Each structure stands twice: as C-alpha cells, then as structure tokens.
Amino acid sequence: MKEVAHAALAEPQTPSADKGAVALRAFFNIAKAWNLDEKEQMSLLGLTSRSTLQSWKAGKVSRIDRDKLERISYILGIYKALHILLPVRQIADDWIRQPNTAPIFGGRSALDRMTAGNVGDLQIVRQYLDAERG
C-alpha cells in the first residue's frame, strides 16, 4: 500500500485529468489502508455528492479541482509522515482513529479533526505530524 501511494506521487507530469486520476488512486489506496467509510472519504475530499465519489472510485475522472488536489496532497503527506514516525504499518494506519491528547485534537482522534470539513484541518494535522518528525 505504501509503495502504491509513493509510486503515484512519483509519476511524471501528465495532463490535468491524468494527474487527478493518479491522485485519486493514491487517495483510495490510503482510504482502504485507513478503513475509511464513504462518509469519511467524502468529508476528506470535500465532496457533497456520493455519485461523484462512486464515479471517481470507478476511475471516471474528467478533472478534479485545485481544492481536491490540495486535500489529497495533505492526506498523502499525513500518510507518509505516519509511516515514517510509526514504521509498523498497522500501528501507523490505526493512529488516525486513536484518541489524542495533543492540544490540537482535544482528546479526539486525528480523523475527527480531519473530517471536520475544512481543508485547514488537514493542514493542521499535517503540520503537527511534520513537527513530530522534527
């Protein structure tokens, strides 16, 4: 799984639709590793349409907007940081659901923070993990 996400990031520059498809493939691989349900996936992507999510899962991507690419970028960074900080795959993937006493989480899980709906929440989790990495 980790290799798939990293391979998706390493692909050469392609037209916009292809970039979106590559980013979404990486996102859905991470969603599988994190056991995200559709509601969580939609929230992380900032989607309101279940049919759009289903189309994207089926590989039907015409183009995704900048906001969605930004969200996916944060998620990829969070995934990568977790696997650096917690080299045991299952522990890294389970971390997002664990209650966290760090002030930015207030006893809630990182997933609770990330699915609050704002792209800024993804950024905050990413910054927190990057700071933990040093």
C-alpha positions in Angstrom: 0.0 0.0 0.0 2.7 2.4 1.0 4.6 1.8 -2.2 1.5 2.4 -4.3 0.9 5.8 -2.7 4.6 6.7 -3.3 4.6 5.4 -6.9 1.5 7.6 -7.6 3.4 10.6 -6.4 6.5 9.8 -8.5 4.7 9.6 -11.8 5.8 12.1 -14.5 3.8 15.3 -15.1 0.6 14.5 -17.1 -2.4 16.4 -18.3 -4.8 17.6 -15.6 -7.3 14.7 -15.8 -4.4 12.2 -15.6 -3.0 14.0 -12.5 -6.4 13.8 -10.9 -6.7 10.1 -11.7 -3.3 9.4 -10.2 -4.0 11.4 -7.1 -7.4 9.7 -6.6 -5.8 6.2 -7.0 -3.4 7.1 -4.2 -6.2 8.5 -2.1 -8.4 5.4 -2.5 -5.4 3.2 -1.6 -4.9 5.2 1.6 -8.7 5.2 2.3 -8.5 1.4 2.1 -5.5 1.2 4.5 -7.3 3.5 6.9 -10.6 1.6 6.6 -12.5 4.8 5.7 -16.2 4.6 5.0 -17.8 6.6 2.2 -18.9 9.4 4.5 -15.3 9.8 5.8 -13.9 9.7 2.3 -16.4 12.4 1.1 -15.5 14.6 4.0 -11.8 14.3 3.5 -12.2 15.1 -0.2 -14.7 17.9 0.5 -17.4 16.2 -1.6 -21.2 16.5 -1.2 -22.1 14.1 -4.0 -21.9 10.4 -3.4 -22.3 9.8 -7.1 -19.1 11.8 -7.7 -17.3 9.6 -5.2 -18.6 6.5 -6.9 -17.5 7.7 -10.3 -14.1 8.6 -9.1 -13.7 5.2 -7.4 -14.7 3.6 -10.8 -11.9 5.6 -12.4 -14.2 8.0 -14.2 -12.3 11.2 -13.7 -12.5 14.1 -16.1 -10.8 16.6 -13.9 -10.6 17.4 -10.3 -10.3 21.0 -9.0 -7.5 22.5 -7.1 -9.2 22.2 -3.7 -9.5 18.4 -4.1 -5.9 18.1 -5.2 -4.8 20.2 -2.2 -6.8 17.9 0.1 -5.3 14.8 -1.4 -1.8 16.3 -1.1 -2.3 16.8 2.6 -3.6 13.3 3.0 -0.6 11.9 1.2 1.7 13.9 3.4 -0.1 12.7 6.6 0.1 9.1 5.4 3.8 9.4 4.6 4.6 11.2 7.9 2.7 8.5 9.9 4.7 5.7 8.2 8.0 7.5 9.0 7.0 8.1 12.6 5.4 4.7 13.2 7.2 2.2 11.0 4.8 -0.6 11.8 2.2 -0.4 9.1 -0.9 -1.3 11.2 0.1 1.0 14.0 0.6 3.9 11.6 -2.7 3.2 9.8 -4.6 2.8 13.1 -3.2 6.1 14.6 -5.7 8.3 12.9 -8.6 6.7 14.8 -7.0 6.8 18.3 -8.0 9.5 20.8 -5.2 12.0 21.1 -4.4 14.3 24.0 -2.3 16.8 21.9 -4.0 20.2 22.3 -4.9 20.4 18.6 -7.0 17.2 19.0 -8.6 17.9 22.4 -9.0 14.2 23.2 -10.5 13.4 19.8 -8.9 11.4 17.0 -6.9 12.9 14.1 -9.7 11.5 11.8 -12.3 13.5 13.8 -10.2 16.6 13.2 -9.5 15.8 9.5 -13.2 15.2 8.7 -14.4 18.4 10.3 -14.8 19.6 6.7 -12.2 22.3 6.4 -9.1 21.9 4.3 -7.3 23.8 7.1 -7.9 20.9 9.5 -6.0 18.6 7.1 -3.2 21.2 7.0 -3.1 21.4 10.9 -2.8 17.6 11.2 0.0 17.5 8.5 1.9 20.3 10.3 1.5 18.5 13.7 3.0 15.3 12.2 5.8 17.2 10.4 6.7 18.9 13.8 6.7 15.5 15.5 9.1 14.3 12.8 11.4 17.2 13.7 
